[in-house]
């Protein structure tokens, strides 16, 4: 594995060097290099890039199965192909009843080194099915120069975004992080966004990257079900979608129905 993952190192000494609380019971650890992005800045940049390339952005609501309104939508937007990347919306728009949410939340605190030693590397403990606990994730990750995010939370089939700082699960999440690295309990909340929450769009089987299968000749291509890995999988899935677009383009050219691509 060390030859395949950059910077990977297994070393229980990391526990001491990162001042992890001995009472947490952590006895082994490893580290590796991994890209990290400020997702807020990244999304603004991505929007800038696509608009510079000539994309037009609209905010409109589409309801019902896309398959049964495909022709209308293609005509309405003067398009050749529909790419469905609607996340949880695919439950209805793709008629996929296996799509469901995993509610998640993160607490954001100031990470400027004034109140506690500045955290410069991500500290993560993943879920362990063998422990019989639903809430055991520890997620302590620098988001940008001065913000640290604390998590995490995984709640299947929960659609409501009504969590607050005093919600029991948020308090337990914060306590897990505080216990993991002493000093975090004194951290000040990010004044702009102390608590963020959202719904991860999961799917019963796997990520769906394919052309519509319920109708021969459909011009719908699906890309959804990425769960909590949307940023991680985005470039690879986009490449696969582009390949499907090229294949569909060839079919349309052969039919003599390609208008714009």
MIZA-859812 format. One record per residue (C-alpha): x, y, z. Coordinates in steps of 0.25 Angstrom, whole numbers, plus 5000, padded with zeros to 4 digits. Layout:
REM residues N
XYZ
...
***
This chain:
REM residues 261
500050005000
501150105003
501650094989
500250134984
499850244994
500650364995
501350395009
500650275016
501250245029
500750155041
501350205054
500650195067
501550315071
500650405063
499650395075
500650465084
501150565074
499650615071
499350615086
498250515085
497550495099
498050355104
496650335110
496050315096
496650175095
497350205082
498550105081
499050115066
499050215055
499450245041
499650375033
499650395018
499650515008
498350555003
497750674995
496950775003
496050884998
495251005004
493950954998
493351094999
494451154991
494451034981
492951044978
493151194975
494351164966
493551054959
492351144956
493351244950
494051144941
492751084935
492151224932
493451264926
493251144917
491951194912
490951124922
489651184925
489151164940
487751154943
487051134957
485751064954
484950944959
484650824951
483650724957
483350574953
484050474945
484950534935
484650414926
483250454924
483650604921
484950584913
484450634900
483750754906
485050794914
485950774902
485050864894
484950964905
486450984907
486750964893
487650844897
488150714891
488450634904
487950644918
488950614929
488250584942
489150614954
488150654964
488550564976
487350534985
486450594974
486750464966
485750394975
484650454967
485350514955
485950374951
484950294958
485950234967
485350194980
486650144985
487150284987
487150335002
487850445010
488950425021
488850555029
490150615033
490650735041
491950805045
492250905055
493251015051
494251075061
495351185060
496751115058
497651235059
498551175070
498151275080
497351195090
497851055086
499051005078
498651025063
498250895057
498950875043
498650735040
497350655039
497050565051
496050455047
495450335054
494450265044
493250185048
493450045054
492349945053
492949855063
492749945074
491249955074
491150105074
490450185064
491250315068
492750295068
493250375057
494350475060
494650585049
495550695052
495950765039
496550895036
495650965025
496551085022
497551175029
496751205041
495551105042
495450965048
494250875045
493850775055
492950655053
492350565049
490950515048
490250415040
488750395041
488050315030
486750345024
486650485032
486150595023
485950705033
487050815034
486650865047
487850835056
488350945065
489550965074
488850905086
488250785079
488750665086
489450595075
490250725072
490650735087
491050585086
491850615074
492550735079
492850655092
493550545084
494450645078
494750715091
495150585097
495950545086
496850665086
496950745099
496750895098
495750885087
494650905098
495151055099
495051085084
494251195079
493151175069
493251225055
492451355055
491951345041
491551195041
491651125054
490851005050
490650955036
489750835032
489350765019
488750635013
489750535006
489050474994
489250324996
488750214987
488350064991
489450004982
490550094976
490750224969
489950234956
490750274944
489950224932
488950264921
487450244924
487150094923
485650094923
485450154909
486350124896
486850244890
486650334902
487550454903
487650454918
488950424925
488950404940
490050444950
489550434965
489750354978
491150404982
490750414996
491850485004
492850474994
492350574983
493650654983
494550534983
493850464971
493450584963
494550594953
494550444951
493050434949
493050564940
494050494931
493150374930
491950454927
492750524916
492950394910
491550354910
491250494904
492150464893
491550324891
490150384890
490650494881
491050394871
489750324872
489050464869
489950494857
489650354851
488150384853
488350524847
487650584860
488850654866
488650804867
489650874876
490850794880
***
